[in-house]
Amino acid sequence: MASKINLSAVAVLAAGIVGATPSVSNVAMVQDPGSRVVTVTYDLGTEPAIVTLDITTNNVSIGAENISYLSGDVNKKVMGGSGKKLTWKPDKSWNGHLIKDGSVKAVVKAWATNSPPDYMVVDLTGTVEPRFYTCEAALPGGLLSNNYYRTTAMVMRRIPADCITWTMGNSGNETGTDATWVTANREWQHTVTMDHDYYMGVFEMTQGQYYHALGKRHYKETDNNDRSQDLFDEVDWELRPLDNVRYVEVRNNVTPYAYSGSFKTYDYPAEPKSDSIIGGLRSKTGIMFELPSEAEWEYACRAGTGEGFWNDGSRISASTKCPNLPGRVSYNGGTPVEGDENFGVEDKHKWTSKNGTAIVGSYAPNKWGLYDMHGNVWEWCNDFWVQDISAYKDYLSSGAANAYGDFLADKTTQSPRSRVRRGGCWANDVSYCRSAHRNYEGQYSHDNIGLRLVCPVGIP
């Protein structure tokens, strides 16, 4: 048997973490010159941690995309102790490298379980524990190349919001938008202090994710409430967003016609019913999934950009078809990704490969790696709808909370049973797809509405 080559290795402690920092020591790396399999061993302190691996040459990373085919005690929660081991197959991801002695280093990094890496992958079958990655490029197989991430798993992106004060709403400089939305104070501008980071889905929840998590298909409903099979004639139905979703399905019951009782029984912040979408996901995965608040949704959508801009920094310049948004949004007038000039326009009730929703991830993401925040389907938020939010100026500007819907529900008679929806959809003009745009729907209504989930940062 060929002898193994000893390679360089280092330990890294995750920085900037409150409380005890996980400790890594005694890192060693060897490669079998025959199989080229690299084995890394290390000791982890007494506390559990999430462990990631980087490979460097001359102290420069070879790139996360080249460090796939990892197994063992890596990219997941690892219990403290000695003799931890992971393996890497560089010939599968790094051009077949046979690494020379001392030419590379293995950098083992430990993250506290309450401050994990930026990406978490949750397997919706409930058979694989959550996996963690430092960036999108580190996802094995590629986020858009591996359909696992849009059907059987849900990829969550950490949103860096802890203790940030930012301006929510429309300052009025969004050229071409309908002024009534601003003058009616539906988009009244105010400051909000975000008191926590959170994970948000990089995609809208898909038909495939619903199927794998809940064990059933979500049938599209036509305007007369007849069940329809037409979506499932599409070969890519699993990759399209869940659509025509009632709020009552999200927290109360996935079969709304069988639902009876008070809306408030399972309304946020009460626990969802076990056979609701969120209840089923929590039960299957152990992750505390939830709908975002309006503030969480808008903050993530803006991705650090200012008022009057799309989330790539380009200016909003029209209310119907904005020339600054080519090929990035599924909306009525947007550039089609499937070659049909009438995409999203010709037939607003027919789901085919050329009309209706686009496969999630068809358009470029925002600066924080979130896809389809503008257009495709509306996305539910947990907040109750209030048309004129300016009446709550003192409360909203105080930064006392980042989700104000439940506070408002106790003090207004304006549509108290309607919930906020955000982001616009494939059948809307671009003015509905802005970050600041607010709209609503009743709990039993379902027009072109889907969902994007959030969950807390950290695992037990």
Backbone torsions as a table, in degrees:
resi	resn	phi	psi	omega
1	MET	NA	138.2	179.4
2	ALA	-65.0	143.3	178.8
3	SER	-74.6	152.5	-179.9
4	LYS	-85.9	146.4	-178.1
5	ILE	-96.3	126.0	176.5
6	ASN	-78.6	132.7	-177.3
7	LEU	-122.2	168.6	-179.4
8	SER	-78.7	150.7	178.7
9	ALA	-152.6	148.4	178.4
10	VAL	-138.3	157.8	176.0
11	ALA	-107.3	144.7	178.0
12	VAL	-130.0	136.8	175.8
13	LEU	-97.8	133.0	179.0
14	ALA	-64.9	126.0	-174.4
15	ALA	-90.1	163.1	171.1
16	GLY	72.7	26.4	-177.0
17	ILE	-108.5	131.2	178.4
18	VAL	-74.1	135.0	179.4
19	GLY	93.1	-163.0	-176.3
20	ALA	-65.1	132.4	178.3
21	THR	-90.9	128.3	178.4
22	PRO	-59.7	139.9	-177.8
23	SER	-109.0	137.8	176.9
24	VAL	-122.4	136.4	-179.5
25	SER	-148.5	170.2	175.1
26	ASN	52.2	45.7	179.1
27	VAL	-77.8	131.9	177.4
28	ALA	-138.7	146.6	-178.6
29	MET	-137.7	132.0	176.8
30	VAL	-134.4	154.1	176.6
31	GLN	-125.9	134.6	172.7
32	ASP	-81.2	117.3	-175.3
33	PRO	-67.3	-18.0	178.9
34	GLY	-81.2	-59.9	-179.2
35	SER	-81.2	-18.9	-176.2
36	ARG	67.4	9.5	176.7
37	VAL	-70.3	130.7	178.0
38	VAL	-99.6	131.5	176.7
39	THR	-114.4	128.0	177.9
40	VAL	-116.0	128.0	175.1
41	THR	-116.7	151.6	-180.0
42	TYR	-161.4	163.3	173.1
43	ASP	-109.9	139.0	178.7
44	LEU	-114.9	141.6	-179.5
45	GLY	-56.3	-171.0	-173.9
46	THR	-71.7	-24.2	-177.6
47	GLU	-90.2	145.2	175.0
48	PRO	-66.3	154.6	-179.4
49	ALA	-152.8	163.6	171.4
50	ILE	-94.7	130.2	-172.4
51	VAL	-115.0	133.4	174.8
52	THR	-126.4	162.2	-178.3
53	LEU	-126.0	136.4	169.9
54	ASP	-124.7	152.2	176.5
55	ILE	-121.0	128.8	-177.7
56	THR	-124.2	150.7	167.7
57	THR	-126.1	128.7	-174.6
58	ASN	52.8	39.0	178.3
59	ASN	65.2	18.1	176.5
60	VAL	-118.1	130.9	-178.2
61	SER	-63.1	144.2	175.9
62	ILE	-78.5	-6.1	178.9
63	GLY	103.6	132.0	-176.2
64	ALA	-58.7	-32.3	-178.7
65	GLU	-65.9	-16.6	-179.8
66	ASN	-96.8	4.3	-176.7
67	ILE	-119.3	55.3	175.1
68	SER	-96.1	-171.2	179.8
69	TYR	54.9	50.8	175.3
70	LEU	-101.9	147.1	175.5
71	SER	-149.3	165.7	179.9
72	GLY	95.2	-144.4	-173.9
73	ASP	-85.2	70.7	-177.3
74	VAL	-157.1	150.7	178.4
75	ASN	59.6	29.3	178.3
76	LYS	-160.1	176.2	174.9
77	LYS	-71.2	127.5	-179.2
78	VAL	-120.9	131.7	178.7
79	MET	-73.8	147.8	-179.2
80	GLY	-63.2	152.7	178.7
81	GLY	145.0	177.7	-178.8
82	SER	-98.2	167.2	174.8
83	GLY	71.7	29.7	176.2
84	LYS	-73.7	148.0	-174.7
85	LYS	-144.3	139.9	172.6
86	LEU	-136.5	157.5	177.4
87	THR	-126.7	150.8	-179.5
88	TRP	-137.0	137.6	178.8
89	LYS	-110.2	87.5	-176.4
90	PRO	-64.4	-26.1	-179.5
91	ASP	-67.7	-17.7	179.4
92	LYS	-87.3	-22.3	-172.9
93	SER	-132.7	-11.5	-175.3
94	TRP	-128.9	52.0	174.8
95	ASN	52.9	38.3	172.5
96	GLY	66.3	30.0	-172.5
97	HIS	-63.9	130.0	163.0
98	LEU	-99.6	109.1	-169.3
99	ILE	-82.3	129.1	178.8
100	LYS	-77.4	151.6	-178.1
101	ASP	-55.2	123.8	175.9
102	GLY	79.1	2.2	-174.6
103	SER	-84.1	-17.1	-179.0
104	VAL	-135.8	165.0	175.8
105	LYS	-128.2	142.8	170.8
106	ALA	-96.5	122.3	-179.5
107	VAL	-107.5	107.3	-179.5
108	VAL	-96.4	123.9	-177.4
109	LYS	-120.1	133.7	178.1
110	ALA	-109.5	133.1	-179.5
111	TRP	-115.7	137.6	175.4
112	ALA	-62.4	145.7	-176.9
113	THR	-66.7	-17.7	176.7
114	ASN	-95.1	5.3	176.2
115	SER	-148.1	70.4	-173.8
116	PRO	-79.0	176.8	177.2
117	PRO	-63.0	174.8	-171.1
118	ASP	-69.4	-26.7	-176.1
119	TYR	-119.7	131.5	174.1
120	MET	-122.3	132.5	177.7
121	VAL	-111.5	119.5	-178.5
122	VAL	-107.2	117.3	177.4
123	ASP	-76.5	125.0	-172.7
124	LEU	-85.1	-3.7	175.2
125	THR	-82.7	-13.4	-179.4
126	GLY	77.5	11.7	-176.8
127	THR	-103.8	-11.8	-178.6
128	VAL	-125.2	131.2	179.6
129	GLU	-69.3	158.2	-178.9
130	PRO	-56.2	141.3	177.7
131	ARG	-112.6	150.7	-175.1
132	PHE	-128.7	140.8	-177.1
133	TYR	-140.4	150.8	-174.5
134	THR	-78.1	-20.7	-177.6
135	CYS	-161.6	169.7	179.9
136	GLU	-61.8	-37.3	-177.9
137	ALA	-63.4	-20.7	-177.9
138	ALA	-81.3	-10.3	-178.4
139	LEU	-67.1	121.1	-177.2
140	PRO	-56.7	129.0	178.5
141	GLY	86.4	-12.4	179.2
142	GLY	89.5	132.5	-175.9
143	LEU	-56.5	-45.6	-176.2
144	LEU	-91.6	-12.5	-179.1
145	SER	-93.0	-22.1	-176.8
146	ASN	-109.6	106.3	-175.8
147	ASN	-65.8	-10.7	174.4
148	TYR	-52.4	-37.7	-175.5
149	TYR	-75.5	-11.0	179.7
150	ARG	-115.4	1.5	-177.0
151	THR	-131.7	-53.9	-172.7
152	THR	-100.5	-17.9	-179.9
153	ALA	-130.5	163.2	176.1
154	MET	-123.2	124.8	-179.6
155	VAL	-95.2	124.9	-178.3
156	MET	-112.2	133.9	-179.2
157	ARG	-108.1	130.4	179.2
158	ARG	-71.6	127.8	179.5
159	ILE	-101.0	118.2	-173.5
160	PRO	-80.7	87.2	-171.8
161	ALA	-120.5	-3.4	-171.3
162	ASP	-56.5	118.6	174.4
163	CYS	63.3	22.5	176.9
164	ILE	-90.0	132.8	173.1
165	THR	-104.1	127.1	-173.9
166	TRP	-142.4	168.9	-176.7
167	THR	-100.7	121.4	-179.8
168	MET	-105.2	145.0	177.9
169	GLY	103.9	-174.0	-171.6
170	ASN	-110.3	122.0	179.4
171	SER	-80.6	-6.0	177.2
172	GLY	98.0	3.4	-177.9
173	ASN	-104.3	28.0	176.1
174	GLU	-92.8	95.0	-172.8
175	THR	-56.8	132.7	172.8
176	GLY	86.8	-5.0	-179.5
177	THR	-82.7	160.1	-178.6
178	ASP	-69.8	115.6	-174.1
179	ALA	-63.4	-22.6	-177.6
180	THR	-64.6	-27.6	179.2
181	TRP	-68.0	-28.7	180.0
182	VAL	-88.3	-47.6	-177.3
183	THR	-65.8	-25.9	177.1
184	ALA	-78.3	-1.5	178.3
185	ASN	65.4	22.8	171.9
186	ARG	-70.6	-27.8	-177.8
187	GLU	-116.5	31.7	-177.7
188	TRP	-54.3	133.8	-175.1
189	GLN	-83.0	136.7	-179.6
190	HIS	-157.8	161.3	179.2
191	THR	-92.2	146.3	-179.7
192	VAL	-135.0	136.8	174.5
193	THR	-104.4	118.3	178.0
194	MET	-86.2	121.6	-174.2
195	ASP	-99.6	12.8	-177.6
196	HIS	-161.4	149.6	163.2
197	ASP	-76.6	162.5	176.2
198	TYR	-156.7	157.5	172.7
199	TYR	-91.6	141.9	174.2
200	MET	-132.7	144.0	179.0
201	GLY	-61.3	134.2	178.1
202	VAL	-72.2	-21.0	176.9
203	PHE	-122.0	156.7	163.6
204	GLU	-63.2	146.4	179.8
205	MET	-58.9	133.6	-174.7
206	THR	-99.9	166.3	174.6
207	GLN	-59.4	-40.5	-180.0
208	GLY	-65.0	-40.8	178.6
209	GLN	-64.2	-40.7	175.7
210	TYR	-59.4	-46.2	-177.8
211	TYR	-62.9	-46.9	-176.4
212	HIS	-72.3	-29.3	-179.9
213	ALA	-82.4	-39.0	-172.0
214	LEU	-109.8	-8.0	174.4
215	GLY	76.4	19.6	178.4
216	LYS	-151.0	160.7	175.8
217	ARG	-89.4	148.6	177.5
218	HIS	-98.2	103.7	-175.4
219	TYR	-75.0	134.6	172.8
220	LYS	-66.3	142.4	177.0
221	GLU	-113.0	133.1	178.3
222	THR	-80.1	177.3	-175.2
223	ASP	-60.7	-26.4	179.4
224	ASN	-95.9	15.9	175.0
225	ASN	67.3	17.5	174.1
226	ASP	-78.7	143.0	174.3
227	ARG	-68.1	143.5	-176.9
228	SER	-130.6	140.1	-179.9
229	GLN	-101.7	-2.6	-167.1
230	ASP	-62.1	-33.2	-179.5
231	LEU	-60.0	-37.9	-171.8
232	PHE	-82.2	3.1	167.8
233	ASP	-79.7	-12.7	-179.9
234	GLU	-81.2	135.2	-179.3
235	VAL	-68.5	-20.5	-177.0
236	ASP	-108.6	24.9	-174.5
237	TRP	-58.9	-32.7	-178.0
238	GLU	-65.0	-23.9	-174.6
239	LEU	-90.9	-4.4	-178.6
240	ARG	-91.3	154.1	-176.4
241	PRO	-69.1	147.4	169.6
242	LEU	-58.3	131.7	-173.6
243	ASP	-135.2	164.7	-179.5
244	ASN	54.9	47.3	-178.5
245	VAL	-99.4	126.6	173.8
246	ARG	-81.5	148.2	176.4
247	TYR	-60.4	-35.0	-178.5
248	VAL	-62.5	-27.9	176.3
249	GLU	-70.6	-31.4	-173.3
250	VAL	-68.6	-39.5	-175.4
251	ARG	-121.1	-17.5	-172.3
252	ASN	-105.0	-56.7	-174.8
253	ASN	-165.4	131.9	-178.0
254	VAL	-73.7	-10.0	175.4
255	THR	-116.3	84.3	-171.1
256	PRO	-60.4	-28.5	-179.8
257	TYR	-69.0	-20.0	178.8
258	ALA	-92.7	-1.3	-175.3
259	TYR	-79.2	139.6	172.1
260	SER	-147.7	154.7	-179.8
261	GLY	113.3	-174.7	-175.5
262	SER	-76.2	138.6	172.6
263	PHE	-56.1	-40.4	-168.9
264	LYS	-69.2	-15.4	-175.8
265	THR	-55.1	-42.3	-176.2
266	TYR	-119.7	17.3	176.6
267	ASP	-67.2	149.2	173.2
268	TYR	-60.8	137.9	8.8
269	PRO	-93.7	14.1	176.2
270	ALA	-63.8	158.8	178.8
271	GLU	-66.1	140.2	178.6
272	PRO	-71.5	158.2	175.6
273	LYS	-69.2	148.1	-172.6
274	SER	-62.5	-29.3	-178.9
275	ASP	-101.7	19.3	170.0
276	SER	-82.6	173.5	178.5
277	ILE	-62.2	-52.1	-178.6
278	ILE	-66.8	-41.1	178.3
279	GLY	-60.2	-42.5	178.6
280	GLY	-65.1	-41.1	178.5
281	LEU	-64.5	-42.7	179.0
282	ARG	-62.4	-43.4	-179.0
283	SER	-64.3	-39.0	-175.7
284	LYS	-74.8	-35.7	-170.3
285	THR	-111.4	-21.3	-174.5
286	GLY	79.4	3.1	179.5
287	ILE	-94.9	135.8	-176.8
288	MET	-82.7	70.3	178.0
289	PHE	-64.8	151.0	178.1
290	GLU	-157.9	161.7	168.6
291	LEU	-74.1	150.1	176.5
292	PRO	-74.8	156.1	165.7
293	SER	-73.9	167.4	175.7
294	GLU	-57.8	-43.6	-177.4
295	ALA	-65.1	-42.2	177.3
296	GLU	-61.5	-42.4	-179.0
297	TRP	-64.8	-50.5	-175.5
298	GLU	-67.4	-38.2	178.2
299	TYR	-61.1	-45.5	179.8
300	ALA	-67.0	-38.5	-180.0
301	CYS	-63.1	-43.7	-177.7
302	ARG	-68.3	-29.0	178.7
303	ALA	50.1	41.2	175.9
304	GLY	85.7	1.6	180.0
305	THR	-88.1	158.8	-177.3
306	GLY	-85.4	179.3	-179.4
307	GLU	-64.7	144.3	177.3
308	GLY	81.9	12.4	-179.5
309	PHE	-127.2	150.2	165.6
310	TRP	-71.3	167.1	-172.8
311	ASN	-78.4	10.2	168.3
312	ASP	-105.6	4.3	178.8
313	GLY	95.9	-5.5	178.6
314	SER	-82.4	149.2	-172.5
315	ARG	-80.9	142.6	172.2
316	ILE	-75.2	121.0	-171.2
317	SER	-129.0	3.9	-179.8
318	ALA	-157.3	159.0	-177.5
319	SER	-99.6	-16.8	-178.7
320	THR	-108.8	-65.5	178.6
321	LYS	-126.0	104.2	-174.8
322	CYS	-85.8	123.5	-179.2
323	PRO	-68.3	-14.1	179.3
324	ASN	-87.5	7.8	-176.8
325	LEU	-127.8	41.8	-176.9
326	PRO	-71.5	129.8	172.0
327	GLY	66.9	16.6	-176.8
328	ARG	-118.9	-7.1	-175.0
329	VAL	-141.9	137.4	171.6
330	SER	-89.6	100.2	179.1
331	TYR	-148.6	171.5	-178.2
332	ASN	-71.2	98.9	-176.2
333	GLY	116.7	-7.7	-179.8
334	GLY	-74.4	165.7	179.5
335	THR	-73.6	124.1	-178.5
336	PRO	-70.5	149.5	175.8
337	VAL	-98.1	-5.7	-175.1
338	GLU	-117.5	18.1	170.1
339	GLY	83.6	9.2	-178.5
340	ASP	-112.1	122.1	-175.7
341	GLU	-67.1	-16.8	179.4
342	ASN	-99.4	14.4	-179.9
343	PHE	-55.0	125.5	178.3
344	GLY	77.5	6.2	-176.2
345	VAL	-125.9	-43.7	-169.4
346	GLU	-61.4	-47.5	-177.6
347	ASP	-140.8	105.0	-172.2
348	LYS	-80.5	1.9	-179.4
349	HIS	-123.1	7.4	-177.4
350	LYS	-112.1	125.5	179.6
351	TRP	-96.1	100.9	174.7
352	THR	-134.5	-179.8	-179.0
353	SER	-67.7	-14.0	-178.3
354	LYS	-114.6	-3.6	-178.4
355	ASN	-139.1	146.9	177.3
356	GLY	91.4	-148.3	-174.0
357	THR	-67.4	150.9	174.8
358	ALA	-96.2	153.9	172.0
359	ILE	-55.8	132.6	-178.0
360	VAL	-60.2	139.3	-178.2
361	GLY	85.5	9.0	179.1
362	SER	-70.8	-23.6	-176.9
363	TYR	-115.0	163.0	-177.0
364	ALA	-63.0	146.3	179.5
365	PRO	-80.0	171.1	172.2
366	ASN	-80.4	-175.1	-173.9
367	LYS	-65.7	-18.7	178.2
368	TRP	-101.3	14.6	173.5
369	GLY	79.0	19.8	178.7
370	LEU	-99.2	130.1	-176.2
371	TYR	-98.8	145.9	171.6
372	ASP	60.9	32.8	173.9
373	MET	-68.5	-26.9	174.0
374	HIS	-104.9	123.6	174.0
375	GLY	78.9	-166.5	-175.3
376	ASN	72.6	-83.2	170.8
377	VAL	-132.0	150.3	169.2
378	TRP	-60.3	154.8	-179.3
379	GLU	-126.0	128.0	179.7
380	TRP	-65.9	142.9	166.5
381	CYS	-119.0	164.4	-177.5
382	ASN	-81.3	-14.4	-174.0
383	ASP	-70.6	141.6	168.9
384	PHE	-68.6	150.9	-178.9
385	TRP	-82.3	132.7	169.0
386	VAL	-135.2	126.8	-174.1
387	GLN	-73.1	-42.2	-178.5
388	ASP	-109.9	96.8	-177.3
389	ILE	-86.5	-5.9	-178.5
390	SER	-66.9	-21.8	179.0
391	ALA	-65.2	-13.9	-177.5
392	TYR	-111.3	33.0	-175.1
393	LYS	-54.9	-49.9	-175.8
394	ASP	-61.5	-42.1	-179.3
395	TYR	-67.5	-47.6	-175.4
396	LEU	-66.5	-37.8	-176.4
397	SER	-78.9	-13.2	-176.9
398	SER	-73.5	-18.4	-175.4
399	GLY	73.0	17.0	-177.1
400	ALA	-66.9	-24.6	179.6
401	ALA	-157.7	153.7	178.2
402	ASN	-97.6	-12.0	176.5
403	ALA	-122.6	112.6	-171.8
404	TYR	-107.4	1.2	-174.7
405	GLY	-62.3	-42.6	-176.6
406	ASP	-71.9	-31.4	173.8
407	PHE	-62.2	-47.2	-177.5
408	LEU	-66.6	-32.6	-176.9
409	ALA	-62.5	-27.2	180.0
410	ASP	-82.1	-9.5	-170.9
411	LYS	-129.2	17.2	-179.2
412	THR	-146.1	154.5	174.4
413	THR	-107.8	6.7	-178.2
414	GLN	-79.2	107.4	176.4
415	SER	44.1	55.8	-172.5
416	PRO	-65.2	-14.7	-179.9
417	ARG	-106.5	7.5	177.1
418	SER	-95.5	149.0	180.0
419	ARG	-114.3	156.5	-178.7
420	VAL	-77.1	141.3	170.1
421	ARG	-124.7	148.3	-173.8
422	ARG	-134.0	157.3	166.7
423	GLY	97.7	-14.5	-177.5
424	GLY	72.7	177.5	-178.6
425	CYS	-145.0	179.8	-175.2
426	TRP	-62.1	-22.6	-176.9
427	ALA	-95.1	0.2	-175.8
428	ASN	-97.6	156.5	166.2
429	ASP	-67.8	162.7	-174.4
430	VAL	-64.2	-25.2	-178.9
431	SER	-61.6	-25.0	178.1
432	TYR	-80.5	-11.7	-173.6
433	CYS	-98.4	5.9	-179.5
434	ARG	-70.5	158.4	178.9
435	SER	-60.5	-36.5	-173.6
436	ALA	-86.1	-13.5	-173.1
437	HIS	-65.0	131.7	178.6
438	ARG	-117.5	138.8	176.6
439	ASN	-148.3	178.8	-173.7
440	TYR	-149.6	168.2	176.6
441	GLU	-157.3	150.6	176.3
442	GLY	-70.5	162.7	-175.1
443	GLN	-66.1	-24.6	178.3
444	TYR	-97.8	-3.8	-179.3
445	SER	-81.1	161.4	-169.7
446	HIS	-152.4	21.8	-172.9
447	ASP	-73.6	107.4	174.0
448	ASN	53.1	37.4	-179.1
449	ILE	-113.3	132.4	173.5
450	GLY	-125.1	-149.4	-179.1
451	LEU	-156.6	154.3	173.4
452	ARG	-132.1	130.9	-170.3
453	LEU	-99.9	156.2	171.1
454	VAL	-123.3	167.3	173.0
455	CYS	-158.8	161.2	-178.8
456	PRO	-66.2	154.6	172.7
457	VAL	-81.7	134.7	178.8
458	GLY	106.3	150.9	178.3
459	ILE	-130.6	153.0	-179.7
460	PRO	-67.6	NA	NA
